[in-house]
Amino acid sequence: MELDMLLTGLTPFIPVFGAFTTPLISSAIKKRGVPLYYGLLISGLTLLATLRLLAQSFSYDTPLVFKAGGWPPPVGIIYILDRVNTLLSFTTALVLTLIFAYSLEYIRDEGAVWYSILLLGAEAGLLGIILTADFFNLFVMLEVASVSSYSLVMYYRSRAYAIISGLKYAFVGAMGTTLYFVGCALLYNAYGTLNIVDLSLKIRGQYVSLTGPPIETYLLSLGIGLVLMSWAFTIKSGVFPNHFWLPDAHPAAPTPISALLSGLVVNIGGVSLYKFMFIALGGNISPETQALKNAVSAVLMFTGTCSAIVGALLMNIQKDLKRLIAYSTVMNTGFLFMAVSTGTPLGLSAFIYHTIVHSIAKSNLFLSAGIFIKATRSRSLEDISGLGFKHPVSSLAFATSVLTLAGIPPLPGFLSKMLLYEALFEYSVVTAVIMILASTIGLISYMKIFYMLFFGTQGREAEKVSAKVMNIVLLALSAILFGFTLLLVAYPGFYDTVITATVKQIEEIETYLETIPLI
């Protein structure tokens, strides 16, 4: 148990250590590919750490707490080992390790050192966001992940489009983190804590004193703080109306970074929102606070539904493959916000499962598309048309990902869409209908690119691409998606063993909070 508690806190710092030591390694061994191989090693070690945490989290009924520097909460920063955190951490580390492996063949220029440093920085930030239970530390990790992502979008610094897209992303992202910081300040001023668990306990009525300000003052600070933070989360996840940076950033970035952005970075907003809606504001709260939560949830549900519809519609008018996939991400982040906004156990199940499936399938989709783009030196749908049977491995990965995201049975995306539908139907019939409508519109676009790739007239003549390692990565991601299918079909109890057990731990939020030791 002590080892697992320690590992919980150290896991986000494994990639930090790797990022700081990468320049030393590259200086000692002056070969171009060394930084990427070293980054792959560090990311692999991080993956092993998250695998250990995942296995152990299902061995404990209650979450474990790592106290940074030995300081007890709420004074010190804490990282929590629970089932939601470990599932998302393992998914993040797995996808990032495969992105590193893909990059071994994709990144061939002299920028490999900075590429590896920034990719490890993004991994550290993402894992920190998932594991932390301190909302100021969450701000720090948001900055770490965001700054790394801005820089990676501008990796091709000799291209004006990359610089413009990266600066747009950076400017909008900086606005988001600023709003989040102001929200943190408001909550700290009202409740005197930066710990999400302590905040949850104080929100439940333990903050009112005979000499203190009236309850309305606390509710006002909580309301404004939540609104500012939620707006920041829509920016980080590319949710309508703050989605406009995302379709520009994807085409500008190297393909592995497009996979990072769409598969992992956009999860930031949903994961952060979950921490506030299900932990800080979960369980039995006062009627006034519940009304405030419902109002914020309604606004977020509206932005999520708009994002789903807008993303699906704009998918169908794209001629650039990367932009089309980017708008697919806008649609799916809308689904994630809709799931979180329900505030129900079924909504949380849909959020967790869809986040995992989308992260793997969307990363696979971008990485497989990268081989077509590399072969034709073009992102145009017309240019990649008809290439399906000429690149069998990448075509298999592309088809598997498209069909998964479209929700075609028996692939795992089908269950994902079913969970979303059930959660939204339970919340409101209107939101369920909108979700089905958006999925149907998105399905048209998915089938369009599927048809063009395999049955369309060949466009531009394709060049031969050396992609042995890249193909192995695509096969691995596709095997994971098929593995999900086999587990769900061959072992019906798999879903209950993993997802239901995970949600139950958060659903019993009163017990969850009692296990976190506070001063």
Salt bridges, closest charged atoms under 4 A:
ASP4 OD1 - ARG52 NE 2.91
GLU110 OE2 - ARG32 NH2 3.85
ASP198 OD2 - LYS202 NZ 3.49
ASP248 OD2 - LYS168 NZ 2.39
ASP248 OD1 - ARG323 NH1 2.84
ASP320 OD2 - ARG379 NE 2.75
ASP383 OD2 - ARG460 NH2 3.50
GLU463 OE2 - ARG377 NE 3.17
GLU510 OE2 - ARG204 NH1 2.90
